[in-house]
């Protein structure tokens, strides 16, 4: 239990450091270039599709596990 708390505190501190670093950067040349070319929408669409696929996979997996648990009891 103590190890889980330690690991979670470490992850949270690393994420906070990353967020702080991301907000202090004034340069976003790549994002500006992609926005001006209209390619940022392609990147966003791909990310949304990947996340949607992962979500649907998890829902399907949960249904299968629930069905298997019902059959075993």
PDB file with SEQRES, HELIX, SHEET and CRYST1 records, atoms N, CA, C and O in Angstrom:
SEQRES   1 A   73  UNK UNK UNK UNK UNK UNK UNK UNK UNK UNK UNK UNK UNK          
SEQRES   2 A   73  UNK UNK UNK UNK UNK UNK UNK UNK UNK UNK UNK UNK UNK          
SEQRES   3 A   73  UNK UNK UNK UNK UNK UNK UNK UNK UNK UNK UNK UNK UNK          
SEQRES   4 A   73  UNK UNK UNK UNK UNK UNK UNK UNK UNK UNK UNK UNK UNK          
SEQRES   5 A   73  UNK UNK UNK UNK UNK UNK UNK UNK UNK UNK UNK UNK UNK          
SEQRES   6 A   73  UNK UNK UNK UNK UNK UNK UNK UNK                              
HELIX    1 AA1 UNK A    2  UNK A   24  1                                  23    
HELIX    2 AA2 UNK A   29  UNK A   37  1                                   9    
HELIX    3 AA3 UNK A   40  UNK A   72  1                                  33    
CRYST1    1.000    1.000    1.000  90.00  90.00  90.00 P 1           1          
ATOM      1  N   UNK A   1       0.821  -1.191   0.000  1.00  0.00           N  
ATOM      2  CA  UNK A   1       0.000   0.000   0.000  1.00  0.00           C  
ATOM      3  C   UNK A   1       0.869   1.262   0.000  1.00  0.00           C  
ATOM      4  O   UNK A   1       0.569   2.251  -0.667  1.00  0.00           O  
ATOM      5  N   UNK A   2       1.932   1.190   0.755  1.00  0.00           N  
ATOM      6  CA  UNK A   2       2.824   2.344   0.844  1.00  0.00           C  
ATOM      7  C   UNK A   2       3.531   2.588  -0.483  1.00  0.00           C  
ATOM      8  O   UNK A   2       3.783   3.727  -0.875  1.00  0.00           O  
ATOM      9  N   UNK A   3       3.845   1.487  -1.163  1.00  0.00           N  
ATOM     10  CA  UNK A   3       4.517   1.605  -2.450  1.00  0.00           C  
ATOM     11  C   UNK A   3       3.592   2.253  -3.480  1.00  0.00           C  
ATOM     12  O   UNK A   3       4.045   3.041  -4.310  1.00  0.00           O  
ATOM     13  N   UNK A   4       2.311   1.928  -3.432  1.00  0.00           N  
ATOM     14  CA  UNK A   4       1.345   2.509  -4.361  1.00  0.00           C  
ATOM     15  C   UNK A   4       1.243   4.012  -4.141  1.00  0.00           C  
ATOM     16  O   UNK A   4       1.182   4.779  -5.102  1.00  0.00           O  
ATOM     17  N   UNK A   5       1.226   4.434  -2.886  1.00  0.00           N  
ATOM     18  CA  UNK A   5       1.158   5.867  -2.585  1.00  0.00           C  
ATOM     19  C   UNK A   5       2.412   6.576  -3.086  1.00  0.00           C  
ATOM     20  O   UNK A   5       2.338   7.682  -3.622  1.00  0.00           O  
ATOM     21  N   UNK A   6       3.551   5.936  -2.907  1.00  0.00           N  
ATOM     22  CA  UNK A   6       4.817   6.529  -3.354  1.00  0.00           C  
ATOM     23  C   UNK A   6       4.834   6.685  -4.874  1.00  0.00           C  
ATOM     24  O   UNK A   6       5.216   7.732  -5.395  1.00  0.00           O  
ATOM     25  N   UNK A   7       4.419   5.637  -5.573  1.00  0.00           N  
ATOM     26  CA  UNK A   7       4.419   5.678  -7.037  1.00  0.00           C  
ATOM     27  C   UNK A   7       3.421   6.713  -7.537  1.00  0.00           C  
ATOM     28  O   UNK A   7       3.723   7.454  -8.472  1.00  0.00           O  
ATOM     29  N   UNK A   8       2.215   6.779  -6.920  1.00  0.00           N  
ATOM     30  CA  UNK A   8       1.237   7.780  -7.354  1.00  0.00           C  
ATOM     31  C   UNK A   8       1.726   9.190  -7.102  1.00  0.00           C  
ATOM     32  O   UNK A   8       1.518  10.070  -7.937  1.00  0.00           O  
ATOM     33  N   UNK A   9       2.372   9.428  -5.969  1.00  0.00           N  
ATOM     34  CA  UNK A   9       2.904  10.760  -5.689  1.00  0.00           C  
ATOM     35  C   UNK A   9       3.993  11.119  -6.699  1.00  0.00           C  
ATOM     36  O   UNK A   9       4.074  12.264  -7.142  1.00  0.00           O  
ATOM     37  N   UNK A  10       4.816  10.163  -7.059  1.00  0.00           N  
ATOM     38  CA  UNK A  10       5.864  10.396  -8.046  1.00  0.00           C  
ATOM     39  C   UNK A  10       5.273  10.737  -9.414  1.00  0.00           C  
ATOM     40  O   UNK A  10       5.730  11.669 -10.077  1.00  0.00           O  
ATOM     41  N   UNK A  11       4.270   9.992  -9.828  1.00  0.00           N  
ATOM     42  CA  UNK A  11       3.637  10.240 -11.126  1.00  0.00           C  
ATOM     43  C   UNK A  11       2.968  11.609 -11.142  1.00  0.00           C  
ATOM     44  O   UNK A  11       3.086  12.346 -12.122  1.00  0.00           O  
ATOM     45  N   UNK A  12       2.273  11.953 -10.074  1.00  0.00           N  
ATOM     46  CA  UNK A  12       1.598  13.248 -10.003  1.00  0.00           C  
ATOM     47  C   UNK A  12       2.614  14.379 -10.054  1.00  0.00           C  
ATOM     48  O   UNK A  12       2.401  15.376 -10.744  1.00  0.00           O  
ATOM     49  N   UNK A  13       3.709  14.231  -9.334  1.00  0.00           N  
ATOM     50  CA  UNK A  13       4.715  15.302  -9.349  1.00  0.00           C  
ATOM     51  C   UNK A  13       5.358  15.437 -10.725  1.00  0.00           C  
ATOM     52  O   UNK A  13       5.643  16.549 -11.170  1.00  0.00           O  
ATOM     53  N   UNK A  14       5.587  14.325 -11.396  1.00  0.00           N  
ATOM     54  CA  UNK A  14       6.145  14.392 -12.752  1.00  0.00           C  
ATOM     55  C   UNK A  14       5.166  15.041 -13.726  1.00  0.00           C  
ATOM     56  O   UNK A  14       5.568  15.832 -14.580  1.00  0.00           O  
ATOM     57  N   UNK A  15       3.887  14.708 -13.599  1.00  0.00           N  
ATOM     58  CA  UNK A  15       2.890  15.315 -14.473  1.00  0.00           C  
ATOM     59  C   UNK A  15       2.763  16.808 -14.223  1.00  0.00           C  
ATOM     60  O   UNK A  15       2.632  17.585 -15.169  1.00  0.00           O  
ATOM     61  N   UNK A  16       2.801  17.217 -12.965  1.00  0.00           N  
ATOM     62  CA  UNK A  16       2.723  18.644 -12.656  1.00  0.00           C  
ATOM     63  C   UNK A  16       3.929  19.394 -13.213  1.00  0.00           C  
ATOM     64  O   UNK A  16       3.799  20.514 -13.708  1.00  0.00           O  
ATOM     65  N   UNK A  17       5.090  18.777 -13.131  1.00  0.00           N  
ATOM     66  CA  UNK A  17       6.290  19.384 -13.690  1.00  0.00           C  
ATOM     67  C   UNK A  17       6.158  19.518 -15.207  1.00  0.00           C  
ATOM     68  O   UNK A  17       6.524  20.543 -15.783  1.00  0.00           O  
ATOM     69  N   UNK A  18       5.639  18.485 -15.836  1.00  0.00           N  
ATOM     70  CA  UNK A  18       5.451  18.507 -17.288  1.00  0.00           C  
ATOM     71  C   UNK A  18       4.449  19.577 -17.693  1.00  0.00           C  
ATOM     72  O   UNK A  18       4.671  20.298 -18.667  1.00  0.00           O  
ATOM     73  N   UNK A  19       3.351  19.688 -16.957  1.00  0.00           N  
ATOM     74  CA  UNK A  19       2.337  20.705 -17.265  1.00  0.00           C  
ATOM     75  C   UNK A  19       2.925  22.101 -17.087  1.00  0.00           C  
ATOM     76  O   UNK A  19       2.696  22.986 -17.912  1.00  0.00           O  
ATOM     77  N   UNK A  20       3.673  22.293 -16.025  1.00  0.00           N  
ATOM     78  CA  UNK A  20       4.286  23.595 -15.777  1.00  0.00           C  
ATOM     79  C   UNK A  20       5.264  23.951 -16.897  1.00  0.00           C  
ATOM     80  O   UNK A  20       5.294  25.092 -17.356  1.00  0.00           O  
ATOM     81  N   UNK A  21       6.046  22.994 -17.328  1.00  0.00           N  
ATOM     82  CA  UNK A  21       7.009  23.231 -18.405  1.00  0.00           C  
ATOM     83  C   UNK A  21       6.288  23.542 -19.712  1.00  0.00           C  
ATOM     84  O   UNK A  21       6.732  24.401 -20.473  1.00  0.00           O  
ATOM     85  N   UNK A  22       5.189  22.857 -19.977  1.00  0.00           N  
ATOM     86  CA  UNK A  22       4.454  23.073 -21.221  1.00  0.00           C  
ATOM     87  C   UNK A  22       3.824  24.458 -21.250  1.00  0.00           C  
ATOM     88  O   UNK A  22       3.681  25.045 -22.323  1.00  0.00           O  
ATOM     89  N   UNK A  23       3.449  24.986 -20.103  1.00  0.00           N  
ATOM     90  CA  UNK A  23       2.808  26.293 -20.080  1.00  0.00           C  
ATOM     91  C   UNK A  23       3.817  27.436 -20.170  1.00  0.00           C  
ATOM     92  O   UNK A  23       3.451  28.545 -20.557  1.00  0.00           O  
ATOM     93  N   UNK A  24       5.061  27.189 -19.825  1.00  0.00           N  
ATOM     94  CA  UNK A  24       6.042  28.268 -19.853  1.00  0.00           C  
ATOM     95  C   UNK A  24       6.708  28.415 -21.216  1.00  0.00           C  
ATOM     96  O   UNK A  24       7.358  29.429 -21.471  1.00  0.00           O  
ATOM     97  N   UNK A  25       6.563  27.431 -22.094  1.00  0.00           N  
ATOM     98  CA  UNK A  25       7.148  27.548 -23.433  1.00  0.00           C  
ATOM     99  C   UNK A  25       6.385  28.572 -24.254  1.00  0.00           C  
ATOM    100  O   UNK A  25       5.164  28.495 -24.385  1.00  0.00           O  
ATOM    101  N   UNK A  26       7.114  29.529 -24.802  1.00  0.00           N  
ATOM    102  CA  UNK A  26       6.490  30.536 -25.648  1.00  0.00           C  
ATOM    103  C   UNK A  26       6.504  30.121 -27.112  1.00  0.00           C  
ATOM    104  O   UNK A  26       5.770  30.681 -27.927  1.00  0.00           O  
ATOM    105  N   UNK A  27       7.334  29.147 -27.444  1.00  0.00           N  
ATOM    106  CA  UNK A  27       7.449  28.726 -28.827  1.00  0.00           C  
ATOM    107  C   UNK A  27       6.499  27.565 -29.105  1.00  0.00           C  
ATOM    108  O   UNK A  27       6.510  26.556 -28.401  1.00  0.00           O  
ATOM    109  N   UNK A  28       5.692  27.722 -30.123  1.00  0.00           N  
ATOM    110  CA  UNK A  28       4.818  26.657 -30.592  1.00  0.00           C  
ATOM    111  C   UNK A  28       4.827  26.687 -32.109  1.00  0.00           C  
ATOM    112  O   UNK A  28       3.783  26.745 -32.759  1.00  0.00           O  
ATOM    113  N   UNK A  29       6.021  26.647 -32.646  1.00  0.00           N  
ATOM    114  CA  UNK A  29       6.185  26.800 -34.087  1.00  0.00           C  
ATOM    115  C   UNK A  29       5.515  25.678 -34.863  1.00  0.00           C  
ATOM    116  O   UNK A  29       4.874  25.914 -35.887  1.00  0.00           O  
ATOM    117  N   UNK A  30       5.669  24.457 -34.370  1.00  0.00           N  
ATOM    118  CA  UNK A  30       5.091  23.327 -35.075  1.00  0.00           C  
ATOM    119  C   UNK A  30       3.567  23.428 -35.082  1.00  0.00           C  
ATOM    120  O   UNK A  30       2.930  23.178 -36.105  1.00  0.00           O  
ATOM    121  N   UNK A  31       2.987  23.793 -33.942  1.00  0.00           N  
ATOM    122  CA  UNK A  31       1.530  23.918 -33.870  1.00  0.00           C  
ATOM    123  C   UNK A  31       1.040  25.044 -34.765  1.00  0.00           C  
ATOM    124  O   UNK A  31       0.007  24.912 -35.420  1.00  0.00           O  
ATOM    125  N   UNK A  32       1.768  26.143 -34.799  1.00  0.00           N  
ATOM    126  CA  UNK A  32       1.369  27.257 -35.671  1.00  0.00           C  
ATOM    127  C   UNK A  32       1.444  26.858 -37.136  1.00  0.00           C  
ATOM    128  O   UNK A  32       0.567  27.206 -37.927  1.00  0.00           O  
ATOM    129  N   UNK A  33       2.484  26.135 -37.492  1.00  0.00           N  
ATOM    130  CA  UNK A  33       2.638  25.681 -38.874  1.00  0.00           C  
ATOM    131  C   UNK A  33       1.517  24.727 -39.248  1.00  0.00           C  
ATOM    132  O   UNK A  33       0.931  24.837 -40.325  1.00  0.00           O  
ATOM    133  N   UNK A  34       1.223  23.794 -38.361  1.00  0.00           N  
ATOM    134  CA  UNK A  34       0.168  22.822 -38.661  1.00  0.00           C  
ATOM    135  C   UNK A  34      -1.197  23.499 -38.721  1.00  0.00           C  
ATOM    136  O   UNK A  34      -2.046  23.122 -39.529  1.00  0.00           O  
ATOM    137  N   UNK A  35      -1.409  24.495 -37.870  1.00  0.00           N  
ATOM    138  CA  UNK A  35      -2.681  25.230 -37.902  1.00  0.00           C  
ATOM    139  C   UNK A  35      -2.826  26.013 -39.205  1.00  0.00           C  
ATOM    140  O   UNK A  35      -3.905  26.056 -39.797  1.00  0.00           O  
ATOM    141  N   UNK A  36      -1.745  26.623 -39.638  1.00  0.00           N  
ATOM    142  CA  UNK A  36      -1.824  27.427 -40.867  1.00  0.00           C  
ATOM    143  C   UNK A  36      -2.032  26.546 -42.092  1.00  0.00           C  
ATOM    144  O   UNK A  36      -2.661  26.976 -43.060  1.00  0.00           O  
ATOM    145  N   UNK A  37      -1.518  25.329 -42.065  1.00  0.00           N  
ATOM    146  CA  UNK A  37      -1.693  24.405 -43.188  1.00  0.00           C  
ATOM    147  C   UNK A  37      -2.995  23.624 -43.098  1.00  0.00           C  
ATOM    148  O   UNK A  37      -3.395  22.982 -44.069  1.00  0.00           O  
ATOM    149  N   UNK A  38      -3.663  23.667 -41.948  1.00  0.00           N  
ATOM    150  CA  UNK A  38      -4.902  22.919 -41.773  1.00  0.00           C  
ATOM    151  C   UNK A  38      -4.669  21.470 -41.399  1.00  0.00           C  
ATOM    152  O   UNK A  38      -5.616  20.684 -41.360  1.00  0.00           O  
ATOM    153  N   UNK A  39      -3.435  21.101 -41.124  1.00  0.00           N  
ATOM    154  CA  UNK A  39      -3.126  19.711 -40.790  1.00  0.00           C  
ATOM    155  C   UNK A  39      -3.414  19.374 -39.336  1.00  0.00           C  
ATOM    156  O   UNK A  39      -3.472  18.198 -38.976  1.00  0.00           O  
ATOM    157  N   UNK A  40      -3.595  20.375 -38.503  1.00  0.00           N  
ATOM    158  CA  UNK A  40      -3.858  20.110 -37.098  1.00  0.00           C  
ATOM    159  C   UNK A  40      -5.162  19.343 -36.936  1.00  0.00           C  
ATOM    160  O   UNK A  40      -5.312  18.549 -36.008  1.00  0.00           O  
ATOM    161  N   UNK A  41      -6.110  19.586 -37.848  1.00  0.00           N  
ATOM    162  CA  UNK A  41      -7.387  18.878 -37.782  1.00  0.00           C  
ATOM    163  C   UNK A  41      -7.214  17.390 -38.088  1.00  0.00           C  
ATOM    164  O   UNK A  41      -7.928  16.553 -37.538  1.00  0.00           O  
ATOM    165  N   UNK A  42      -6.283  17.071 -38.948  1.00  0.00           N  
ATOM    166  CA  UNK A  42      -5.988  15.669 -39.238  1.00  0.00           C  
ATOM    167  C   UNK A  42      -5.395  14.999 -38.002  1.00  0.00           C  
ATOM    168  O   UNK A  42      -5.754  13.870 -37.670  1.00  0.00           O  
ATOM    169  N   UNK A  43      -4.501  15.685 -37.334  1.00  0.00           N  
ATOM    170  CA  UNK A  43      -3.881  15.137 -36.124  1.00  0.00           C  
ATOM    171  C   UNK A  43      -4.942  14.921 -35.043  1.00  0.00           C  
ATOM    172  O   UNK A  43      -4.967  13.880 -34.387  1.00  0.00           O  
ATOM    173  N   UNK A  44      -5.816  15.913 -34.866  1.00  0.00           N  
ATOM    174  CA  UNK A  44      -6.876  15.791 -33.863  1.00  0.00           C  
ATOM    175  C   UNK A  44      -7.807  14.643 -34.224  1.00  0.00           C  
ATOM    176  O   UNK A  44      -8.218  13.887 -33.343  1.00  0.00           O  
ATOM    177  N   UNK A  45      -8.145  14.497 -35.493  1.00  0.00           N  
ATOM    178  CA  UNK A  45      -9.033  13.413 -35.924  1.00  0.00           C  
ATOM    179  C   UNK A  45      -8.404  12.050 -35.653  1.00  0.00           C  
ATOM    180  O   UNK A  45      -9.089  11.132 -35.201  1.00  0.00           O  
ATOM    181  N   UNK A  46      -7.121  11.910 -35.923  1.00  0.00           N  
ATOM    182  CA  UNK A  46      -6.439  10.637 -35.686  1.00  0.00           C  
ATOM    183  C   UNK A  46      -6.410  10.313 -34.189  1.00  0.00           C  
ATOM    184  O   UNK A  46      -6.651   9.172 -33.793  1.00  0.00           O  
ATOM    185  N   UNK A  47      -6.117  11.308 -33.369  1.00  0.00           N  
ATOM    186  CA  UNK A  47      -6.085  11.087 -31.919  1.00  0.00           C  
ATOM    187  C   UNK A  47      -7.464  10.694 -31.413  1.00  0.00           C  
ATOM    188  O   UNK A  47      -7.587   9.786 -30.591  1.00  0.00           O  
ATOM    189  N   UNK A  48      -8.503  11.367 -31.896  1.00  0.00           N  
ATOM    190  CA  UNK A  48      -9.873  11.035 -31.476  1.00  0.00           C  
ATOM    191  C   UNK A  48     -10.235   9.623 -31.910  1.00  0.00           C  
ATOM    192  O   UNK A  48     -10.853   8.885 -31.143  1.00  0.00           O  
ATOM    193  N   UNK A  49      -9.865   9.236 -33.115  1.00  0.00           N  
ATOM    194  CA  UNK A  49     -10.155   7.883 -33.584  1.00  0.00           C  
ATOM    195  C   UNK A  49      -9.440   6.824 -32.747  1.00  0.00           C  
ATOM    196  O   UNK A  49     -10.021   5.785 -32.433  1.00  0.00           O  
ATOM    197  N   UNK A  50      -8.205   7.078 -32.394  1.00  0.00           N  
ATOM    198  CA  UNK A  50      -7.462   6.129 -31.564  1.00  0.00           C  
ATOM    199  C   UNK A  50      -8.108   6.004 -30.195  1.00  0.00           C  
ATOM    200  O   UNK A  50      -8.290   4.893 -29.696  1.00  0.00           O  
ATOM    201  N   UNK A  51      -8.457   7.127 -29.581  1.00  0.00           N  
ATOM    202  CA  UNK A  51      -9.092   7.076 -28.267  1.00  0.00           C  
ATOM    203  C   UNK A  51     -10.467   6.420 -28.330  1.00  0.00           C  
ATOM    204  O   UNK A  51     -10.836   5.677 -27.420  1.00  0.00           O  
ATOM    205  N   UNK A  52     -11.220   6.680 -29.379  1.00  0.00           N  
ATOM    206  CA  UNK A  52     -12.518   6.048 -29.550  1.00  0.00           C  
ATOM    207  C   UNK A  52     -12.368   4.539 -29.715  1.00  0.00           C  
ATOM    208  O   UNK A  52     -13.142   3.767 -29.150  1.00  0.00           O  
ATOM    209  N   UNK A  53     -11.375   4.125 -30.487  1.00  0.00           N  
ATOM    210  CA  UNK A  53     -11.112   2.695 -30.653  1.00  0.00           C  
ATOM    211  C   UNK A  53     -10.745   2.029 -29.336  1.00  0.00           C  
ATOM    212  O   UNK A  53     -11.225   0.934 -29.040  1.00  0.00           O  
ATOM    213  N   UNK A  54      -9.901   2.678 -28.546  1.00  0.00           N  
ATOM    214  CA  UNK A  54      -9.544   2.126 -27.240  1.00  0.00           C  
ATOM    215  C   UNK A  54     -10.752   2.032 -26.319  1.00  0.00           C  
ATOM    216  O   UNK A  54     -10.917   1.044 -25.604  1.00  0.00           O  
ATOM    217  N   UNK A  55     -11.598   3.064 -26.335  1.00  0.00           N  
ATOM    218  CA  UNK A  55     -12.791   3.060 -25.499  1.00  0.00           C  
ATOM    219  C   UNK A  55     -13.737   1.925 -25.903  1.00  0.00           C  
ATOM    220  O   UNK A  55     -14.237   1.197 -25.046  1.00  0.00           O  
ATOM    221  N   UNK A  56     -13.978   1.777 -27.195  1.00  0.00           N  
ATOM    222  CA  UNK A  56     -14.858   0.703 -27.661  1.00  0.00           C  
ATOM    223  C   UNK A  56     -14.281  -0.667 -27.341  1.00  0.00           C  
ATOM    224  O   UNK A  56     -15.024  -1.585 -26.994  1.00  0.00           O  
ATOM    225  N   UNK A  57     -12.981  -0.817 -27.452  1.00  0.00           N  
ATOM    226  CA  UNK A  57     -12.331  -2.077 -27.100  1.00  0.00           C  
ATOM    227  C   UNK A  57     -12.538  -2.403 -25.623  1.00  0.00           C  
ATOM    228  O   UNK A  57     -12.833  -3.545 -25.273  1.00  0.00           O  
ATOM    229  N   UNK A  58     -12.383  -1.402 -24.756  1.00  0.00           N  
ATOM    230  CA  UNK A  58     -12.563  -1.631 -23.325  1.00  0.00           C  
ATOM    231  C   UNK A  58     -14.009  -1.972 -22.984  1.00  0.00           C  
ATOM    232  O   UNK A  58     -14.256  -2.822 -22.129  1.00  0.00           O  
ATOM    233  N   UNK A  59     -14.963  -1.323 -23.637  1.00  0.00           N  
ATOM    234  CA  UNK A  59     -16.378  -1.631 -23.395  1.00  0.00           C  
ATOM    235  C   UNK A  59     -16.677  -3.059 -23.827  1.00  0.00           C  
ATOM    236  O   UNK A  59     -17.348  -3.801 -23.110  1.00  0.00           O  
ATOM    237  N   UNK A  60     -16.184  -3.439 -24.987  1.00  0.00           N  
ATOM    238  CA  UNK A  60     -16.402  -4.801 -25.489  1.00  0.00           C  
ATOM    239  C   UNK A  60     -15.747  -5.842 -24.580  1.00  0.00           C  
ATOM    240  O   UNK A  60     -16.324  -6.896 -24.312  1.00  0.00           O  
ATOM    241  N   UNK A  61     -14.558  -5.540 -24.117  1.00  0.00           N  
ATOM    242  CA  UNK A  61     -13.854  -6.444 -23.219  1.00  0.00           C  
ATOM    243  C   UNK A  61     -14.594  -6.585 -21.892  1.00  0.00           C  
ATOM    244  O   UNK A  61     -14.673  -7.679 -21.333  1.00  0.00           O  
ATOM    245  N   UNK A  62     -15.132  -5.480 -21.393  1.00  0.00           N  
ATOM    246  CA  UNK A  62     -15.895  -5.519 -20.150  1.00  0.00           C  
ATOM    247  C   UNK A  62     -17.139  -6.383 -20.297  1.00  0.00           C  
ATOM    248  O   UNK A  62     -17.476  -7.138 -19.385  1.00  0.00           O  
ATOM    249  N   UNK A  63     -17.821  -6.284 -21.426  1.00  0.00           N  
ATOM    250  CA  UNK A  63     -19.004  -7.115 -21.660  1.00  0.00           C  
ATOM    251  C   UNK A  63     -18.641  -8.591 -21.703  1.00  0.00           C  
ATOM    252  O   UNK A  63     -19.360  -9.427 -21.157  1.00  0.00           O  
ATOM    253  N   UNK A  64     -17.538  -8.910 -22.344  1.00  0.00           N  
ATOM    254  CA  UNK A  64     -17.105 -10.304 -22.421  1.00  0.00           C  
ATOM    255  C   UNK A  64     -16.750 -10.844 -21.037  1.00  0.00           C  
ATOM    256  O   UNK A  64     -17.117 -11.967 -20.689  1.00  0.00           O  
ATOM    257  N   UNK A  65     -16.046 -10.052 -20.262  1.00  0.00           N  
ATOM    258  CA  UNK A  65     -15.651 -10.489 -18.922  1.00  0.00           C  
ATOM    259  C   UNK A  65     -16.878 -10.671 -18.041  1.00  0.00           C  
ATOM    260  O   UNK A  65     -16.951 -11.624 -17.266  1.00  0.00           O  
ATOM    261  N   UNK A  66     -17.846  -9.758 -18.156  1.00  0.00           N  
ATOM    262  CA  UNK A  66     -19.075  -9.876 -17.374  1.00  0.00           C  
ATOM    263  C   UNK A  66     -19.817 -11.152 -17.769  1.00  0.00           C  
ATOM    264  O   UNK A  66     -20.321 -11.858 -16.896  1.00  0.00           O  
ATOM    265  N   UNK A  67     -19.893 -11.458 -19.045  1.00  0.00           N  
ATOM    266  CA  UNK A  67     -20.569 -12.675 -19.506  1.00  0.00           C  
ATOM    267  C   UNK A  67     -19.853 -13.915 -18.987  1.00  0.00           C  
ATOM    268  O   UNK A  67     -20.507 -14.873 -18.574  1.00  0.00           O  
ATOM    269  N   UNK A  68     -18.536 -13.915 -19.001  1.00  0.00           N  
ATOM    270  CA  UNK A  68     -17.787 -15.067 -18.512  1.00  0.00           C  
ATOM    271  C   UNK A  68     -17.988 -15.234 -17.006  1.00  0.00           C  
ATOM    272  O   UNK A  68     -18.123 -16.355 -16.518  1.00  0.00           O  
ATOM    273  N   UNK A  69     -18.008 -14.118 -16.269  1.00  0.00           N  
ATOM    274  CA  UNK A  69     -18.234 -14.201 -14.818  1.00  0.00           C  
ATOM    275  C   UNK A  69     -19.606 -14.745 -14.483  1.00  0.00           C  
ATOM    276  O   UNK A  69     -19.751 -15.508 -13.528  1.00  0.00           O  
ATOM    277  N   UNK A  70     -20.629 -14.362 -15.259  1.00  0.00           N  
ATOM    278  CA  UNK A  70     -21.989 -14.880 -15.041  1.00  0.00           C  
ATOM    279  C   UNK A  70     -22.059 -16.360 -15.320  1.00  0.00           C  
ATOM    280  O   UNK A  70     -22.739 -17.100 -14.608  1.00  0.00           O  
ATOM    281  N   UNK A  71     -21.350 -16.808 -16.367  1.00  0.00           N  
ATOM    282  CA  UNK A  71     -21.371 -18.235 -16.713  1.00  0.00           C  
ATOM    283  C   UNK A  71     -20.652 -19.084 -15.692  1.00  0.00           C  
ATOM    284  O   UNK A  71     -21.020 -20.242 -15.492  1.00  0.00           O  
ATOM    285  N   UNK A  72     -19.629 -18.542 -15.035  1.00  0.00           N  
ATOM    286  CA  UNK A  72     -18.862 -19.309 -14.058  1.00  0.00           C  
ATOM    287  C   UNK A  72     -19.539 -19.392 -12.698  1.00  0.00           C  
ATOM    288  O   UNK A  72     -19.239 -20.295 -11.917  1.00  0.00           O  
ATOM    289  N   UNK A  73     -20.443 -18.472 -12.400  1.00  0.00           N  
ATOM    290  CA  UNK A  73     -21.076 -18.530 -11.078  1.00  0.00           C  
ATOM    291  C   UNK A  73     -22.399 -19.222 -11.095  1.00  0.00           C  
ATOM    292  O   UNK A  73     -23.045 -19.345 -10.054  1.00  0.00           O  
TER     293      UNK A  73                                                      
END                                                                             
